[in-house]
């Protein structure tokens, strides 16, 4: 683990501190969580771009829509099973 010192506007720090308290987190945990989210987002976008590079956009959209419209066979969970998982 490393230590990092950054400069942020006071109002941003206050808002982030408020959000951290609202979520019952330390300011440090809150900042770590959002940094992880930002890095994961960038990693995901880079991965998607590398996988979709030089692909026909319209065809991808059509195929994705077609995929979403295909019904999935399977058993719907019962209310008991859903409640057990909650």
C-alpha positions in Angstrom: 0.0 0.0 0.0 1.3 3.4 -0.9 0.5 6.9 0.4 -0.6 9.6 -1.9 -1.0 13.3 -1.4 -3.3 15.1 -3.8 -4.7 18.6 -4.0 -8.5 19.0 -4.5 -10.8 21.9 -4.2 -12.2 22.3 -0.7 -15.8 22.0 -1.8 -15.1 18.7 -3.6 -13.4 17.3 -0.5 -16.3 18.4 1.7 -18.8 16.8 -0.6 -16.7 13.6 -0.9 -16.4 13.5 2.9 -20.2 13.9 3.3 -20.8 11.0 0.8 -18.3 8.8 2.6 -20.0 9.4 6.0 -23.4 8.8 4.3 -22.1 5.4 3.1 -20.6 4.7 6.5 -17.1 4.7 5.0 -13.9 6.5 5.9 -12.8 9.2 3.5 -9.8 7.0 2.5 -12.0 4.0 1.7 -14.4 6.2 -0.3 -11.6 7.6 -2.4 -10.1 4.2 -2.9 -13.4 2.8 -4.0 -13.9 5.5 -6.6 -10.3 5.2 -7.9 -10.9 1.5 -8.4 -14.1 2.1 -10.2 -12.5 4.7 -12.5 -9.5 2.4 -13.3 -11.8 -0.6 -13.9 -14.0 1.5 -16.2 -10.9 2.6 -18.3 -9.6 -1.0 -18.4 -13.0 -2.2 -19.6 -13.3 0.4 -22.3 -9.8 -0.4 -23.5 -10.5 -4.1 -23.6 -13.8 -3.5 -25.4 -12.1 -1.2 -27.9 -9.4 -3.8 -28.6 -12.0 -6.5 -29.1 -14.3 -4.4 -31.3 -11.7 -2.6 -33.3 -12.5 -2.7 -37.1 -15.9 -4.3 -36.5 -19.0 -3.1 -38.4 -20.9 -1.0 -35.8 -24.4 -1.5 -37.4 -23.8 -5.3 -37.5 -22.7 -5.4 -33.9 -25.8 -3.5 -32.8 -28.1 -5.7 -34.8 -26.4 -8.9 -33.5 -26.5 -7.7 -29.9 -30.2 -6.8 -30.2 -30.9 -10.2 -31.7 -29.0 -11.8 -28.8 -31.1 -9.9 -26.3 -34.3 -10.9 -27.9 -33.6 -14.7 -27.8 -35.5 -16.3 -24.9 -33.4 -18.2 -22.4 -34.6 -21.6 -21.4 -34.6 -22.2 -17.7 -36.6 -22.4 -14.6 -37.8 -19.2 -13.0 -36.8 -19.0 -9.3 -39.6 -19.4 -6.8 -40.5 -16.7 -4.2 -38.9 -18.9 -1.5 -35.6 -19.1 -3.5 -35.5 -15.4 -4.1 -36.3 -14.6 -0.4 -33.6 -17.1 0.7 -31.0 -15.2 -1.4 -32.0 -11.9 0.0 
